[in-house]
């Protein structure tokens, strides 16, 4: 606690002021935002260095035309500029976004708060001579505005930080801005003009607002000369060139593309994957007399009416006696509409992001699309021979047009989606197919199924109090019962656990407090005669009960229909051999594995696969009886344990050290498929997901990795035939593009409850509705009540889940954690920075700590009677995961360990560790100050609150002031106390 200073003592300069005064002693980079506060040894050696760096950052502001000002700090090129302010809701893909020519003239506000995490890749060029990792040769936008900047990126492809790249390109960047407030303002008032004011550059009052939409931006970003691209040899092409090669092998296809700001990935898709000859021409090139097989109209920035020359040339081609097929995207959609005689208009704030749901009006199927546009086509103005092709499922705006008789069509979104999902890439294939097979007619159908009326449905509940079932699945079952009640369906619940919400009065219509086993459930079915059964809402116990009932013929005997995911899909995901075959059929890999039923076969298979291996029991709850074996003796011990819990043992090749991620996927009977949430484990593979700290959304995946895993998830779930919700888990190599599918849970999992609460998307409720026959497009978003449920949430915050253990209550239990789940609960925290959420969660999960602090591990060492000043117990703890490892990291930092030291022992990603190290640095600075000094050093106090420090945590760390002698009056004035 702070004490009163001596009344006669000279005022003491606070640490913050002293550090700022001495800032000239630090390297110049320390004064600028280019220096990292997470990894620099200067900050560790001198606790006043962090306040000095905070005080001397270059200030910057975003000034809007309505007078609103948002303050932040510069991390890019230090030059003031002006432009149109727009926002993008994508959670990944910032290198792709900032190099998209469609952002020309705009100040981009990224709504997701944590940016720069995986750095920026190299300037390598591909086989076509294009920038391999970017969408154009340079950054076209005016500036980037973000909230939280990662000074220390972590990814094997990272060649530099985002800030360094922006400086190289001469682009301003601001961090520390409340991007949520900016986004809400734009959504409320519409698009607006803005200025970026950088300290040391022009003042905002000294230059005018600039509206980029008044100029022809396509002329600015377009190529100036014709360029021809030819397909490279197949070994250089992108993934699966065979996708379309079979249909075009007998004919060379020549496409002419009009460059109004074309993205590199469009060129790559047409040339590398579809293997066409592509002639790229400037926006104003007269192609009306050119010979080609198909005309492609590219994306681009700004108002389409400025491209009058291009529109005239399109009309000339459309007027030919035998006009070629035409395909346009983004700006190309608007140009084709204008050429056809329709009108366009400027949208209120545009659609920019990677999660816009678009409905194909031919099939009513909904696709998740990537978009970047501020103008749209007025569907009401289309001529009679044109009709809308796609419509936005949220705002009803036009997303595409098509001619009723000619092979001319266009869409408002990006099928090649870089960044974003590639769900609509088939449109490129349709375009090429219309050239190769001009007489072919595409067949489109609208899904239809006979309505099935459910009178009574049996719900297999969450089960008794056992790790792997019980309370963690109570949420799923409760939501399912709620959905049944809303649909007028009588619910019959089997659940022996009276301490759950779903067994409360007023939920289910009838409750049987019986074990969820085939014997008891059969008796309930015989008595109640339900029409259907839901077996995917009660965890593994309910799932396996449903499988047994099907195998025993009970469901067929009593005419009970399995609702949602078919039993065969469940059996495929639970049987390792069947699952491996399904994964291989889809073109992916699982970790090398084998199954056996006795110990000797297990030893033999482990030697064939190669140690270390993961030994686990099939059909087991929470990884029960599993563990890692490094030799025959360990294997025999684990195999004996596993055979107690299951008749089958699974031997997997160890992927310890790889990142572990999971996606929550939803699919309806009409094949609409979305991923609602992806999550990244703080701990690498080797720790059960239920025992790992989990972060949502993922923080260290690039756009390519994020959407490659997403594409894999959709492909697998469609192949398995899942209807409802499921979970797919991955192991991702942190040093390459390799990944393995760990497993698919064809049911609501413990992660489903976390994902539901993290995103606001009611997974269990929606899954129950889908099992009853509803589709995602017709269901409403539970938050907005007006938009569709067929969407993928874009978060502007981060979520942390931290497990809770009570291992001390069990003296004989191994205190380490691994592949077998031991946690008995978990907490979830939400915030705008990683540091904030991890500290919130740690305070909630352990009442004896105040956050990420070394003192919590000191208590643990005291309990173990070990030396609190030795690194040996710290290193042992870091090398072997335990419930207290997170605080062991704090203790390691306190004793001088670096991020790299901790990474080598834990394999935890350096990005997470660098953020934790920043908490440690703030803590060290607080420990060097008294309360009066901190009240004068407001930058450190603000940084402490930004990184999640609670008031009592700050008070605990502050240094006590010197005890002052009592004054004659017995009291000090405020001026005397504050120095």
TAGI-V255882 format. One line per field, one symbol per residue. phi: phi as a letter, one per 40 degrees, with the letter a starting at -180 (. if undefined). A space follows every 10 residues. Layout:
phi->???
This chain:
phi->.cbccdcccc dcccdccccc ccccccddcc ccccccccbc cdcccbcccc dccccbccca abbcccgcbb cabcbbccbc abiccbbbcc cbgccccccc dccdgbccbc cccbbgdbgb cccdbcccgc dcbbcacacb ccabbbcbbc cbcaacccba cccccccccg bcabbgcccc cccccccccg dacabbbbdg bccdccaccb ccccbccccc cccbbcabbb ccddccccdf ccdbdccbcc acbbbbbccb hccdcccccc ccccfbcbbb bcdbccccbc bacabbbcci cgcccccccc cccccccccc dbcccbbbbf dccccccccc hcbbacccag bbibbccbcc ccbgcbbcbc baabbacccc cccccbacbb bcccbgccbi baccbccbaa bcbbccfbch cbcbcdcccc ccccccbccc bcbbbbdabc cbcbcabcbc ccgccadhag dcbcdccccc cccccccgbc bbbbaccccb cccccgccca bbcbdcbdcc ccccccccfc cabbbbbbgc cccccccccc ccgccccbfb cccgccdccc cccccccccc ccccccgbbb cdaababacc ccccccccch ccbcbaccfb cfgdgbicbb accccccccc cccccacbbb bbccbdgccb babcbbabcc gcbbbcabbb ccccdhbddc bbcbbbccbb ccdccdcccc cccccccccc gcbhbabbbb bbccbaccab ccabccacbc ccccccccbg ccdccccccc cchcbccccc ccccgbcccc abdbcbabbb bbcbbbcccb ccccccbacc cbcbaabbbb abbcdccccd cccccaccbb icaccccdcc ccccgbccbb cccccccccb dacbcccccc ccccchccdc dccccbgcdc ccccccccdc ccccccccbc cccccccccc cccccccgcc dccccccccc cccccccdcg abcdccccg
